[in-house]
Amino acid sequence: MSSSSPASMVDVELQPGKPPMLRVEAIGDPPSWVAENRDALRAAVAEHGAVMVRGLGLRDPAEVGAVFQRLANGLMTDRESFAPRQAYSDGVYSSTKWPSNQPMCMHHELSYTLEFPGMMLFACLTAATDGGATGVTDSPTVLDALPPELVERFEREGWMLTRSYNDEIGASFAEAFGTEDRGAVEGYCRANAIEFEWQPDGELRTRQRRSAVVQHPVTGRRCWFNQVAFLNEWTMAPEVREYLVDVYGADGLPFNTRFGNGDPIGEDVVELLNTIYDANTAREPWQSGDLMLVDNVRTAHSREPFEGQREVLVGMADPVRMTDCSPTVGVTPR
């Protein structure tokens, strides 16, 4: 089945269980082709929530950067990342460094910040030999599948992200905030409604309360928009969780999520969220040269475990302020 509408002006294939797909003939100059088709590509994302472009033949980081620049309404600098990334150029990054045998559960990129990408750009230079798909899930569908009483609680209280920065697991505070200057880190935290506390050993702990359900800044649709499941201790492999609790203590995990009032989120809630995500995931194995555009508010994305080498570059585009999404909590700077 294919869909070609006046809004998109491109022929997008729609198949159950797969992301919307646009197939193009071999392109000699991908950046020029993207520039010519920019409006149609962005309209396809607005219509479908995500689109994978196959046949573009992207070859190297410089070409990917040129494509991202032509597609984006501004590329963002990575801030508050939970794991390190390599920067290839301004606004062009490696995928998050995460163990290849561990999945990255469905999430909305930087949904715990006060300014986040409205669109995610992904470009595959080297496909994994097995696995490694970037799955996508429609956020309003997830919201409708959740128990109403759970949604009501998250709407009322929001969700809380707790972080304990160290130099061993995840991003250090210098990597996350782009500076080793404590004063600059504290200023950023105050300006972005983040509670912080320096530990005796010099490490940093933070807490931030954010809305779990927002309204899409363009369509106004209610979206389940957070990283409640992905960054929760119960999504970790049991042996990983046990090791981290043993080393850092239950309150010193590199990251964890709670209800907005600080109550723990039970394993049953996290399991329910991940089950609903899994039931609604669309996936297509990457091929080298592929491009994918994802509406970061309407559509969650994941990274599945993989074998072999995998190089997928990432751009965070079209900055959106949380205040433009009808938040219920957590936007007042200290």
Buried (B, 14 or more C-beta within 10 A) or exposed (E): EEBEEEEBEBEBBEEEEBBBBBEBEEBEEBBEBBBEBEEBBBBBBBBBBBBBBBBBBBEEBEBBBBBBBBBBEEBBEBBBBBBBBEEBBEBBBBBBEBEBEBBBBBBBBBBBBBBBBBBBBBBBBBBBEEBBBBBBBBBBBBBBBBEEEEBEBBBBBBBBBBBBBBEEBBBBBBBBBBBEEBEEBBEBBEEBBBBBEEEEEEBBBBBBBBBBBBBBBEEEEBBBBBBBBBBBBBBBEEEBBEEBBEEBEEEBBBBBBBBBEEEBBEEEBBEBBBEBBEEBBBBBBBEEBBBBBBBBBBBBBBBBBBEEEBBBBBBBBBBBBBEBBBBBBBBEEE
